[in-house]
Amino acid sequence: MTTHHPRTHPIILLTGTPGTGKSTHAQLIAAASSSSSSSSGPGGQGEGEEEEGCEFEHINVSELVKEKGFHEGWDEEWSSWILDEDKVRGFGPFGDGIRFGGIE
């Protein structure tokens, strides 16, 4: 059975080793998505017409995990918190009510 989500835009989750630029890239993508653009190319918009886009919000999950205690402890080898996915999944923008896209 497929569950319909009221979300209108995708959620992009960037993962990887600490210190590799995930947050920097997320901030750049979010900033680029909020810039208005116009096109006279194949998309069918004429010059000066607004292109329907997807505006993203940058949510730093690492900070959220630390601030809200959404972890299962500290990983000494990776020097990072061990994410408790169930706690994050039920929180605010990640809960069932999300309608817009997010990025982290």
URDAGI-V243918 format. One record per backbone hydrogen bond with DSSP energy under -0.5 kcal/mol. NH is the residue of the N-H (numbers start at 0). CO is the residue of the C=O. E is the energy in kcal/mol with one decimal. If there is no record, write none. Layout:
((NH	CO	E) (NH	CO	E))
//
This chain:
((3	1	-0.5) (7	98	-3.8) (11	9	-0.5) (11	101	-3.0) (12	10	-0.5) (13	11	-0.6) (14	12	-0.5) (19	16	-1.0) (24	20	-2.4) (25	21	-2.4) (26	22	-2.5) (27	23	-2.1) (28	24	-2.6) (29	25	-2.5) (30	26	-2.4) (31	27	-2.5) (32	28	-2.2) (33	29	-1.1) (34	30	-0.6) (34	31	-0.7) (38	45	-0.5) (38	48	-0.6) (43	40	-1.7) (48	45	-2.1) (50	36	-1.5) (55	53	-0.5) (56	100	-0.7) (58	56	-0.6) (58	102	-2.5) (59	57	-0.5) (60	58	-1.2) (63	59	-2.1) (64	60	-3.0) (65	61	-1.9) (66	62	-3.0) (67	63	-2.6) (68	64	-1.1) (69	64	-1.2) (70	68	-1.6) (71	81	-2.9) (74	79	-3.2) (75	73	-0.8) (78	74	-1.3) (79	74	-1.4) (81	72	-2.9) (82	80	-0.8) (83	69	-2.1) (84	82	-0.9) (86	83	-0.6) (87	83	-1.8) (88	84	-3.0) (89	85	-1.3) (90	87	-1.7) (93	90	-2.7) (94	90	-0.7) (94	91	-1.8) (97	94	-1.5) (101	9	-0.6) (102	56	-2.5) (103	11	-1.8))
//
